[in-house]
């Protein structure tokens, strides 16, 4: 009997993308947060959004919550990201 062992590693990595251009200011911008849906995330993002609005003049905060913390973001969330000037994603364990 022969046992075949496969090597799951890969010599090449995924193509590297370019980082998004940095914003010169947050004033008047829309900042979106994507929550993983765990208990602490929404409260943290709420406080962070308030601070960004007060200190940096952010015009609008958008909070989206994934339907499942271990899965990718739902299509309606991913499609909405293009309307935001900046985005943060977080976990709140």
N, CA and C of each residue as an Amber inpcrd file, in Angstrom:
protein
   279
   0.8440000  -1.1780000   0.0000000   0.0000000   0.0000000   0.0000000
   0.8940000   1.2480000   0.0000000   0.5730000   2.1890000  -0.8490000
   1.3260000   3.4360000  -0.9580000   0.5200000   4.5690000  -0.3440000
   1.1840000   5.3670000   0.4730000   0.5450000   6.5550000   1.0480000
   1.1560000   7.7760000   0.3650000   0.3050000   8.6000000  -0.1980000
   0.7670000   9.8130000  -0.8720000   0.5460000  11.0020000   0.0610000
   1.5980000  11.7280000   0.3610000   1.5220000  12.8880000   1.2410000
   1.5880000  14.1410000   0.3750000   0.6090000  15.0030000   0.5380000
   0.5660000  16.2420000  -0.2320000   1.1250000  17.3930000   0.5920000
   1.8100000  18.2900000  -0.0630000   2.3650000  19.4810000   0.5820000
   1.3800000  20.6370000   0.3680000   0.7210000  21.1260000   1.4310000
  -0.2980000  22.1680000   1.2670000   0.2700000  23.5800000   1.1410000
   1.5850000  23.7140000   1.2130000   2.1690000  25.0530000   1.1310000
   2.2610000  25.5020000  -0.3190000   2.4030000  26.7890000  -0.4780000
   2.4710000  27.3630000  -1.8140000   3.6900000  28.2770000  -1.8900000
   4.4110000  28.1980000  -2.9590000   5.6100000  29.0190000  -3.1220000
   5.2750000  30.4770000  -3.4200000   4.1660000  30.7240000  -4.0570000
   3.8030000  32.0980000  -4.4170000   2.6550000  32.5760000  -3.5410000
   2.6770000  33.8310000  -3.2280000   1.6070000  34.4240000  -2.4380000
   0.6150000  35.1250000  -3.3470000  -0.4390000  35.6390000  -2.7570000
  -1.4110000  36.3760000  -3.5610000  -0.7870000  37.6760000  -4.0670000
  -1.3050000  38.2130000  -5.1600000  -0.7490000  39.4740000  -5.6510000
  -0.9230000  40.5790000  -4.6140000   0.0850000  41.4140000  -4.4980000
   0.0340000  42.4950000  -3.5150000  -0.6660000  43.6950000  -4.1210000
  -1.6050000  44.2300000  -3.3830000  -2.3090000  45.4240000  -3.8210000
  -1.6100000  46.6720000  -3.3280000  -2.0820000  47.7720000  -3.7710000
  -1.5570000  49.0600000  -3.3340000  -2.4160000  49.5770000  -2.1900000
  -1.8090000  50.1880000  -1.1780000  -2.6200000  50.7760000  -0.1160000
  -3.4390000  51.9440000  -0.6630000  -4.5800000  52.1480000  -0.0670000
  -5.4240000  53.2740000  -0.4640000  -4.7120000  54.5760000  -0.1360000
  -4.9400000  55.6100000  -0.9380000  -4.3170000  56.8940000  -0.6150000
  -4.8050000  57.3990000   0.7400000  -3.9150000  58.0080000   1.4830000
  -4.2790000  58.5490000   2.7990000  -5.1090000  59.8040000   2.6300000
  -6.0620000  59.9710000   3.5400000  -6.8550000  61.1960000   3.5610000
  -6.0280000  62.2950000   4.2150000  -6.1180000  63.4990000   3.6960000
  -5.3970000  64.5960000   4.3340000  -6.1660000  65.1630000   5.5130000
  -7.4610000  64.8480000   5.5950000  -8.2910000  65.2860000   6.7130000
  -9.4950000  64.3560000   6.8420000 -10.0630000  64.3070000   8.0300000
 -11.3220000  63.5830000   8.2370000 -12.5100000  64.5410000   8.2380000
 -12.2300000  65.8270000   8.2400000 -13.2980000  66.8230000   8.3040000
 -14.2180000  66.6950000   7.0890000 -15.5180000  66.5760000   7.3880000
 -16.5210000  66.4780000   6.3410000 -16.6210000  65.1190000   5.6780000
 -15.8990000  64.1440000   6.1590000 -15.8520000  62.8180000   5.5370000
 -16.8680000  61.8690000   6.1640000 -17.1280000  60.7790000   5.4490000
 -17.9530000  59.6850000   5.9460000 -17.0300000  58.5430000   6.3390000
 -17.1790000  58.0770000   7.5720000 -16.3680000  56.9680000   8.0760000
 -17.3060000  55.8040000   8.3750000 -16.9960000  54.6550000   7.8250000
 -17.7940000  53.4650000   8.0590000 -17.0740000  52.4860000   8.9580000
 -17.8480000  51.8430000   9.8180000 -17.3260000  50.8000000  10.6960000
 -18.0270000  49.4980000  10.3380000 -17.2710000  48.4190000  10.2500000
 -17.8550000  47.0930000  10.0650000 -17.5860000  46.3020000  11.3330000
 -18.6570000  45.9580000  12.0200000 -18.5770000  45.2000000  13.2670000
 -18.7090000  43.7140000  12.9720000 -18.0030000  42.9100000  13.7500000
 -18.1500000  41.4670000  13.6080000 -19.4130000  40.9570000  14.2990000
 -20.0990000  41.8200000  15.0240000 -21.3480000  41.4360000  15.6690000
 -21.2030000  40.9660000  17.0980000 -19.9870000  40.9270000  17.6050000
 -19.8120000  40.5150000  18.9950000 -20.1610000  41.6640000  19.9310000
 -20.3930000  41.3210000  21.1660000 -20.9920000  42.2280000  22.1470000
 -20.2920000  43.5760000  22.3060000 -18.9870000  43.6000000  22.4000000
 -18.2970000  44.8470000  22.7010000 -18.0700000  45.7790000  21.5230000
 -18.2460000  45.2930000  20.3200000 -17.8710000  46.0850000  19.1500000
 -18.7540000  47.3050000  18.9380000 -20.0570000  47.1490000  18.9780000
 -20.9660000  48.2700000  18.6940000 -20.7560000  49.4110000  19.6810000
 -20.6150000  49.0980000  20.9510000 -20.4080000  50.1400000  21.9610000
 -19.0860000  50.8700000  21.7240000 -18.0280000  50.1160000  21.4170000
 -16.7330000  50.7320000  21.1400000 -16.8140000  51.6330000  19.9130000
 -17.4180000  51.1410000  18.8240000 -17.5280000  51.9470000  17.6110000
 -18.4000000  53.1800000  17.8370000 -19.4240000  53.0650000  18.6720000
 -20.2650000  54.2270000  18.9850000 -19.4170000  55.3240000  19.6340000
 -18.6290000  54.9590000  20.6240000 -17.7730000  55.9390000  21.3050000
 -16.6840000  56.4770000  20.3670000 -16.1070000  55.6150000  19.5620000
 -15.0890000  56.0540000  18.6120000 -15.6910000  57.0120000  17.5850000
 -16.8910000  56.7000000  17.1080000 -17.5670000  57.5880000  16.1620000
 -17.8380000  58.9560000  16.7520000 -18.2860000  58.9860000  18.0090000
 -18.5020000  60.2720000  18.6920000 -17.2040000  61.0690000  18.7780000
 -16.1130000  60.3980000  19.1270000 -14.8200000  61.0830000  19.2470000
 -14.3470000  61.6090000  17.8930000 -14.5020000  60.8250000  16.8460000
 -14.0920000  61.2760000  15.5110000 -14.9170000  62.4730000  15.0490000
 -16.1940000  62.4700000  15.3900000 -17.0640000  63.5890000  15.0190000
 -16.6650000  64.8540000  15.7680000 -16.4690000  64.7320000  17.0810000
 -16.1130000  65.9020000  17.9020000 -14.7150000  66.4340000  17.5830000
 -13.7450000  65.5560000  17.5340000 -12.3500000  65.9950000  17.4250000
 -11.8910000  66.2910000  16.0000000 -12.4380000  65.5670000  15.0390000
 -11.9110000  65.6750000  13.6760000 -12.9410000  66.1360000  12.6530000
 -14.1610000  66.4320000  13.0900000 -15.1640000  66.9740000  12.1830000
 -15.7360000  65.9890000  11.1840000 -15.6950000  64.6930000  11.5140000
 -16.3000000  63.7010000  10.6290000 -17.7780000  64.0440000  10.4650000
 -18.2550000  64.0420000   9.2270000 -19.6300000  64.4520000   8.9460000
 -20.6320000  63.3340000   9.1960000 -20.2290000  62.0950000   8.9260000
 -21.1940000  60.9940000   9.0110000 -20.4770000  59.7120000   9.4190000
 -21.1010000  58.9960000  10.3400000 -20.6130000  57.6880000  10.7800000
 -21.6300000  56.6420000  10.3290000 -21.1510000  55.5730000   9.7230000
 -22.0120000  54.4680000   9.2980000 -21.5310000  53.2190000  10.0260000
 -22.4420000  52.5400000  10.7210000 -22.0990000  51.2870000  11.4000000
 -22.8520000  50.1450000  10.7350000 -22.1070000  49.1890000  10.2290000
 -22.6840000  47.9800000   9.6470000 -22.2200000  46.7920000  10.4790000
 -23.1000000  45.8270000  10.6640000 -22.7760000  44.6420000  11.4550000
 -22.9240000  43.3980000  10.5920000 -21.8870000  42.5780000  10.5820000
 -21.9370000  41.3300000   9.8270000 -22.9790000  40.3960000  10.4430000
 -23.5780000  39.5580000   9.6130000 -24.5860000  38.6250000  10.1140000
 -23.9540000  37.4380000  10.8310000 -22.6840000  37.1780000  10.5730000
 -21.9860000  36.0610000  11.1980000 -20.5410000  36.4910000  11.4180000
 -20.0950000  36.4850000  12.6630000 -18.7650000  37.0160000  12.9650000
 -17.6280000  36.2520000  12.3050000 -17.8370000  34.9930000  11.9490000
 -16.7450000  34.2050000  11.3760000 -16.7760000  34.1530000   9.8480000
 -17.7450000  34.8030000   9.2400000 -17.8830000  34.7770000   7.7820000
 -17.5050000  36.1350000   7.1920000 -17.2500000  36.1810000   5.8980000
 -17.0010000  37.4730000   5.2560000 -18.2220000  38.3890000   5.3880000
 -17.9980000  39.6650000   5.1930000 -19.0980000  40.6330000   5.2600000
 -20.1180000  40.3320000   4.1670000 -21.3760000  40.5870000   4.4780000
 -22.4640000  40.3620000   3.5340000 -22.3060000  41.2740000   2.3150000
 -22.8090000  40.8510000   1.1510000 -22.6530000  41.6540000  -0.0690000
 -23.1630000  43.0900000   0.0680000 -24.2770000  43.3070000   0.7670000
 -24.7890000  44.6830000   0.8810000 -23.8220000  45.5710000   1.6690000
 -23.0690000  44.9880000   2.5920000 -22.0650000  45.7630000   3.3340000
 -20.8840000  46.0730000   2.4190000 -20.3860000  45.0630000   1.7330000
 -19.2370000  45.2490000   0.8400000 -19.5610000  46.2790000  -0.2420000
 -20.7490000  46.2100000  -0.8010000 -21.1350000  47.1490000  -1.8530000
 -21.2480000  48.5780000  -1.3370000 -21.5880000  48.7650000  -0.0730000
 -21.7340000  50.0990000   0.4900000 -20.4310000  50.7780000   0.8430000
 -19.3540000  50.0130000   0.9590000 -18.0630000  50.5660000   1.3660000
 -17.5830000  51.6390000   0.3920000 -17.9150000  51.5210000  -0.8740000
 -17.4460000  52.4990000  -1.8670000 -18.0060000  53.8960000  -1.6200000
 -19.0450000  54.0110000  -0.8060000 -19.6330000  55.3120000  -0.4900000
 -18.9420000  55.9830000   0.7060000 -18.0250000  55.2950000   1.3500000
 -17.3430000  55.8220000   2.5290000 -15.9770000  56.3680000   2.1320000
 -15.5220000  57.3640000   2.8720000 -14.1850000  57.9100000   2.6440000
 -13.1260000  57.1180000   3.4050000 -13.5110000  56.5370000   4.5250000
 -12.6000000  55.7340000   5.3450000 -13.4000000  54.6070000   5.9800000
 -12.7070000  53.5170000   6.3150000 -13.3990000  52.3590000   6.8690000
 -12.5320000  51.6950000   7.9230000 -13.1870000  51.2540000   9.0040000
 -12.5290000  50.4640000  10.0350000 -13.3350000  49.1980000  10.2310000
 -12.6370000  48.1160000  10.4380000 -13.2830000  46.8500000  10.7360000
 -12.7540000  46.3920000  12.0810000 -13.6360000  45.8220000  12.9120000
 -13.1620000  45.4490000  14.2290000 -13.8880000  44.2800000  14.8360000
 -13.2250000  43.7120000  15.8310000 -13.8080000  42.6380000  16.6140000
 -13.9300000  43.1150000  18.0490000 -14.9480000  42.6740000  18.7330000
 -15.1870000  43.1700000  20.0840000 -15.4000000  42.0900000  21.1020000
 -14.4090000  41.2750000  21.2900000 -14.5230000  40.2280000  22.3080000
 -14.3620000  40.8070000  23.6930000
